[in-house]
Structures are given as C-alpha cells and as structure tokens.
Amino acid sequence: MAVYERKIRELQDNEKRAQDEILLMKKDRDNQILELQRKMDAEKENLRMKAFEVEQRLKESENKRQMFIFELEKEKTRWNIEKDRLISKQNEF
C-alpha cells in the first residue's frame, strides 16, 4: 500500500509541477503579447506623427507653389502693361 501511496504522491507532485510550469509559460506568453502590443502601439503612433509631418510639409509646399504662381502672374501682368505702354509710346512717334 505504501508503494501505491508514494506513487500517487509522486504523480500528484508531477502534475502540480506541470501545472505550475504551464501557468508560468502562460504568464510569459501574456507578457510577450503585452510587450509586442506596446511596441506596435508605439510604432503606430510614430507612423501617425510622421504622416502628420509629411502632410504639413505638403501643405506648406502647396502654399509656396500657389504663391509662386501668383507672383508669376503678377509679373506677367506687369510686363504686359509695360509692353502695352511702350507700344503705345512707339505709335505716338
């Protein structure tokens, strides 16, 4: 009988160790998942900020482009007025 009791106790101890090991492995897995989630969240935020910065630079570039176009049109108008004035003066002579 003592042999069976010892064998049962040994099996129970092995089962307890296996359950403890499983629990530890689950905790490790959960910690790894949490760490990966934190990294993904940080990377997502980093990419969101980069996208925002790119959009801001794009808006600035578009504004500059519009200003250059406006200035170019202004200069064209000024030169056309000057040309017309010179043609008018030439026709007076």
VOGU-3710 file (C-alpha; in Angstrom, 3 decimals, decimal comma):
1> mavyerkire> 0,000/0,000/0,000  2,823/2,403/0,822  4,229/1,927/-2,653  0,930/2,960/-4,234  0,585/5,944/-1,941  4,111/7,049/-2,754  3,462/6,567/-6,469  0,199/8,589/-6,196  2,001/11,339/-4,277  4,758/11,351/-6,891
11> lqdnekraqd> 2,206/11,609/-9,709  0,407/14,411/-7,871  3,681/16,255/-7,395  4,478/15,835/-11,102  1,011/17,085/-12,009  1,450/20,118/-9,719  4,866/20,905/-11,263  3,406/20,555/-14,751  0,516/22,874/-13,863  2,925/25,405/-12,358
21> eillmkkdrd> 5,090/25,224/-15,478  2,040/25,687/-17,707  0,971/28,685/-15,626  4,455/30,194/-15,882  4,521/29,635/-19,643  1,113/31,317/-19,973  2,331/34,313/-17,966  5,444/34,556/-20,147  3,310/34,364/-23,287  0,937/37,034/-21,956
31> nqilelqrkm> 3,886/39,282/-21,077  5,332/38,824/-24,561  1,967/39,674/-26,103  1,682/42,807/-23,967  5,213/43,871/-24,871  4,559/43,338/-28,577  1,311/45,288/-28,283  3,158/48,175/-26,610  5,765/48,150/-29,372  3,079/48,094/-32,057
41> daekenlrmk> 1,228/50,965/-30,396  4,438/52,992/-30,171  5,274/52,266/-33,825  1,723/53,149/-34,856  1,962/56,474/-33,030  5,370/57,111/-34,584  3,979/56,455/-38,069  0,951/58,647/-37,340  3,276/61,513/-36,378  5,409/61,016/-39,482
51> afeveqrlke> 2,285/61,043/-41,666  1,133/64,260/-39,984  4,541/65,882/-40,579  4,505/64,841/-44,234  1,005/66,277/-44,648  2,140/69,548/-43,071  5,143/69,767/-45,404  2,879/69,001/-48,354  0,514/71,821/-47,354  3,449/74,210/-46,956
61> senkrqmfif> 4,813/73,220/-50,354  1,413/73,678/-51,968  1,073/77,118/-50,371  4,518/78,129/-51,634  3,659/76,840/-55,094  0,453/78,870/-55,130  2,365/81,968/-54,003  4,960/81,475/-56,775  2,194/81,087/-59,356  0,509/84,225/-58,063
71> elekektrwn> 3,774/86,183/-58,174  4,480/84,898/-61,691  1,048/86,005/-62,897  1,570/89,366/-61,247  4,894/89,786/-63,047  3,349/88,736/-66,379  0,632/91,329/-65,932  3,171/93,984/-65,022  5,289/93,168/-68,110  2,227/93,179/-70,359
81> iekdrliskq> 1,215/96,593/-69,045  4,745/97,861/-69,629  4,792/96,347/-73,136  1,462/97,978/-73,983  2,729/101,303/-72,668  5,882/101,059/-74,795  3,898/100,068/-77,896  1,574/102,976/-77,293  4,511/105,364/-76,951  6,115/103,981/-80,101
91> nef> 2,894/104,508/-82,023  2,789/108,142/-80,906  6,030/108,854/-82,768
//
